[in-house]
Structure formats: structure tokens, C-alpha cells
Amino acid sequence: MNQEKNILITGNTGFVGTNLSTYLNKTGYKTTGVTRSPKSTKEYSYTSLTANSWNKYDAFIHLAGKAHDLKGVADDSEYFEVNTKLTKTLFDQFLASDCKVFVYISSVKAVADEVEGILTEATTPNPITVYGKSKLAAENYLTSQKLPSDKFLYILRPCMIHGPGNKGNLNLLYQLVNKGIPYPLGDFENKRSFLTVENLCFVIENLISRLPESGIYNVADDEAIATNTLVELIGEASGKTSKIWKLPKGIIQTLGKVGTRLHLPFNTEKLQKLTENYVVSNAKIKKNLKIDLPVQTKQGLINTIKSFKNNQ
């Protein structure tokens, strides 16, 4: 690893960005953030980035984006403005600069909202949501541009990212178990892939230090986990007794539809996230980087679960 590498990161104040900045700084890199509203002279705004700014950095990691709206109230145009147009602008600046590496954090949702079998990089993209479509549109622009032979482009498609301090579906399940509320979706047999944020940081660091061939890479932990197994794991990690009820699927699906119409926290999309099969292969990234991931799937989940308990 070149310990003198300087890295620009958008979205550096978010969950992944904070973890990545800390990880890279600890491993000898110097990171600088790009944000809409810089809080110090050590950060850039998007409008203050110039050719001279770009030329100071070895790699650019584009994390910023409009997140998936589970409540279904966001304007569609916002997704394309942030996830697509901003990415285009930044990549054009990158191509005109001396910066050598562009890492774009896309999403598996740019490929599919439902997965039959295992999702690989060979799966033909067919996103359904505007979030996925905006991410894919950005990907398509990046791959359509001529990349100079001395530059590298890595498009990463992570699955559900989690880690200590992250709020999301894992925290929702934790709250159920912690309060002694039975998990009512036990009738859904499913497996899904997760990604601990430490493994994502590890992959990104290896990309910018080893520089494998440019391309699109899925990022996921090694093992897919059934939601029922996850509920049991939460109970074990938090010292609580987990309860799983197998309520009829039809009733649950009806409640999800009602939640969608009323913009409630529990809706069809939330139900899908909790019960879908979504298994993602990480074989390509591991092969090209010649790596094994440092954090095993269950251990990463346990670390996240214990952070919920510690932060109560």
C-alpha cells in the first residue's frame, strides 16, 4: 500500500463515509470530504472542486446519493438529479484530471429488486424502482465513456450494509426481540445476503491499493442468512429469548398494502426487504483481488446487534 495516497470521498459524513474515512485514515491514507455544506476548510463543496483540486488526489470514492425511500414519498426527479446527474458531473471532472481511480458506490438494486437463484455480475439489469433505475443510469454513463489506459473505474454494487451504529431493518428486528414481541413473519422462508461495513471498507482499500482491472463488482459477505435465523441470532447476541410466529402470508401481505396506501412504516416495500430471497455472489471481487473477507457474516451481524444493546 502507498501510504502517501490522498483520497477524496463524497458522502463522508454518512454511515458508510464515516466508517470508510476512519478505516482509510488508520491504514495510512489521507482523506478529504466533499459535501454540499463544508463544515471546515478541510472539506470541499461540490461547486468548489476545480481541476487543481482533483489533481491533488490519487483516488475518488463517490458514496453520496439519494437513499432508497421506503415511505414512497420522494420525488422521482430527485433520484436522477442526485444519483445520476451528480455522478455524471463528477466523472467528467475525473476524466479531465490527473486523478487515477474512480470508485462509484452503486447498489445491487441497480440490477434487480427480486432475485431468483444467486445475483452475479452477469445478471441482466432490470431495476423496478426509481432508485435502482437512477443508479443503473449512472452506471451506464460511466461505462459508456472512454477510460484512459492509466485510469481505473470500479463500480461497486453492495447489498444491505450494516454495522455498529447503523439504524435500519436490523435495528427494527432488534427492537422486536428486545421488547419480547414475536417476529410475525416466520412463515416466509427466505435467505438474503448482508454486508458488514468493515468488509466494504476492506474491499475499497484493496481496490485502491492493488488496482485490479476496472469493472463492476458485487460486494456481499460470504454467507446468506435466513431472516428466521437472524431473529434467533439477535436473541442470542442480546441475551433475549426470540419468538417466531408463523402468521399466514396473505394477512401479512394485506397489512403491507394498507401500510403503503397510508404511508406507514410497515408497508409492502418494507415487507419485501424483510422476507425476500436476495442472495448475492461475491466470487468475482474475491477472485480479482485474491482476498478473503476479514469479518465472517454471523460475527459481523453480532457486532451490529451488540452495538444496538450498548447504545440503549
N, C-alpha and C positions, 0 to 999 in steps of 0.2 A: 504493500500500500504506500502511495505517495502521501506523506504526512503534511505536505505543503498545499494540498489541493483546497481550493476555495469553492464553496458550493452556494448557489442561490436557491432559495426554497420559497415557493408561494404557499399560502395556507399554513405558514409556520406557527401560527398561534392556535390552530385547531388541535384535535386529539392526536391525529397521526403526525402532524407537523411538529408538535411539541416533543413527542417521543422521538421522532427522527432527528430533530436538531440536537437533542441531548445525546442520542446514540452516536451521531457522527462527531460531535464535539469531543466525546470521550475517546473516540478512536483516532483522534489526531487531525480531523478536518476543521476548517473554519467555515461556519455557516452564517449566511446573511438572509434575512427575511424580505419578502416582497408582499406588501399588503395595501389595502385601499387607504388605510389611515395609519401611517407610520407613527409609532409611539416614541421613537428615538432617532437620532441621526445615523444609527447603525442599520436602519431598515430603509428600503426603497418603497416608493409608491409606484403603481403601475405606470403613471404618467411621467415619473422622473427617471425611468430606465432609459439610458442612452446607449449608443454603440460603445462608448468608452466604458460605461458601466458593465456591459456584457463581457467586454474584453478582459476584465479583471478576474473572470471566473472560469473554472475548468468544467463545471457541470451545472445544469439547471434542472431542478426537480419541481414539476408542476403538480402540486397537490390540490390547489384551490379549485373549488367548483360548487355548484348548487346541489345540495344533497337531495336524496330521494325524499319526496314529500308524501309521507304516509297518510296524511289527513286529506290529501286530494284537493287542496285549496289554492295551490300555487298557479301562477300564470304560465302557460306553456312557453311563451316567448322568453321568459326569464332563463329557462334552461338553455336555450340556444344562444342567448346573449352571453351567459357566463361560461357554460361548458364547451360551447363550440367556438363562438366568435373570439373570446378572450384567448383560447388556446391557439387559434389561427394567428392572431396578432403576435403572441409570444414566440411562436415557432418561426414566423417570418423574421423576427428580430434575431433569433438564434442563428438562422441560416446566414444572416448578414454579418455575424460577429465572429470572433476568434474562439468563442466557447465551443468545446468539443463534444459534450454529451448532453442530450435532452432526454429526461425521463418523464413520461406522461403517465399519471395515475388515472387510468380509466376504470372499468368495472366489468365484472362478469355479466352484469345486466345489459351491457352493450351487445351481448351475444344472445341471451335468452332469459326469459322470465320464468320458464319452466324447463326442467332438464329431464330427458329420458335417457337412462344409462349414465354415462360419465361425460362431462363437458371437457372437451380438449380444444386446443388452438385450431384444430381442423374443422370444428363445428361451424356451420354456416350461420353468420349472424342474422337474427330475426327478432330484434327487440320489439316489445309491445308498448312499453311505457315511454312517455316523452323523455324521461330521464335517460333511459337506455338509448333512445334514438339520438339524443343530443351528444351523448358520449361516443356513439358509433360515428356520428357525423364528424366529430373532431378527429377520431382515429383515421377515418378515410381521407381527411385532408392531409394529415401528417404523412401518411404512406403514399400519397399521390405526388408529393414534392420530391424533386431530385435531391438526394442526400450526397453531399461531397464525400469523397473517399476517406477523408481524415476525420469525419464526424460520425457520431453514433446516436441512434434513436431507439429507445426502449419504451414500448407501450406495455404497461402492466395492468392486468385485469385481476385485481384482488376479489376474493369472495367476502363474506361477512367478517369485518375486522373487529377485534375486541382486545381488551387489555385493562389493567388496573386503572380505575377512574373513569372508564367509559360507561356511558349510560345508553341503554338500548334494550333489545329484546332479552338479552341475558339478565339484565337488571330486573326486567318485568317478571321473568321466571323466578329470580331470586326472591323478589318480594312475595310472590305467591307461597313459596316454600317456607320462607321465614315467618310468615304470618299464619302458617298452618292451613292455608287454603289449598284444597286439592287442585291438581292440574287436570282440567276437564277434557283435554284433547287426546287422551290416551288411545282412543280408537283409531287415530291416524297413525299408520305405520310409515315411518319416513326416516331418511338419513340425509344429512347435509354436511357440507364442508364449512369449516371455520378457519380463521387466520388470526393467530395471535400477533399483536403489533410488533413484538420483538422479532419474530420471524420475518415480517415485512421489512423492518429496518435492516436486518441481516442481509436479505436479498438485495436491497437497494445499494448497500455499501459494497457488496461483492460485484454488483454490476459496474459501478463507477470506478472500482479499483482494478477489476480483471478485464473489463471491456470485451465481453464475448460478442458474437455477431449481433447486429441490430435485428430487432424483430418484436413480435407480440408474444407476451408470456402470461399465462395464468399464474396466480400466486395463491396457494392454499396450504394449510397444514397437511400432514401426511394421512390422517385418518378421518373418515366421515363418521359422524356421531348421530345416532337416533335421538330425537327430542325426548322420548321417554327415558333413555339412558342419561341424557343431560340433566333431566329433573332429578334423577336418582343421585347423580354426581354432585349436584348442588346441595342436596340433603347431606351427603357425606362430608363435603368440604365445609359446610356451615354448622355442622353438628345438629341438624334438624331432621325430623322424620318427614320424608317426602311422601305425598299421597297422590296417586294417579287414578283418575276416574275415566271410564270409557263411555262418555255420553254419545248418543247417536250422532253420526256425522251430519245428517240432514238438519237437525236442530241447530248445531253449531254454525253451519253454513248460512242458515236463515238469519241468525243473530249477526253474523258478519255483514250480510247485505243491509240489514237495518242500520248497523253502525256506519256503513258507507253513506247511506242516504242522510243520516243525521250528523255526519262528520264527527263521530265518536272515536275515542282512542282505539277501541276494538272494532275493526272493520274487515272487509274482505281481503285487503292487501296485507294487513297485519296477520290475519289468519293464514294466508298463504305463506308468509315468511316463517311462521311457527310450524307449519305442517307439511311444507313442500319437500319433495326429494330434490336436492341440489348438490350433487357430488361433482367436485372439480378436480381434475388431474393436475398435479404439479410436476409431472415427469420431465417436461421439456426444460423448464428453468433449472431443475436439479441436474439434468444431464449436461446442459450447456455450461453451467457454472462449476460442475463437478463438486457439488456440495451435498451435505446432509443438513437439514434444518436443526438448529440448536435446541428448540423447545418442542417437546412432544405434545400432541394435540390435547390430551387429557390434562397434562400438567399446566399448559397454558390456560385452559379453562378454569382449573382450580385456582391459579394465581389471580385471575379476574374475579372469581366468586369470592375469594377471601378478601379482596380489596373492598367489595361491597360491605362485607361484615365489619371491616375495620373503619369504614367511613360513616357508619351509622351514627 
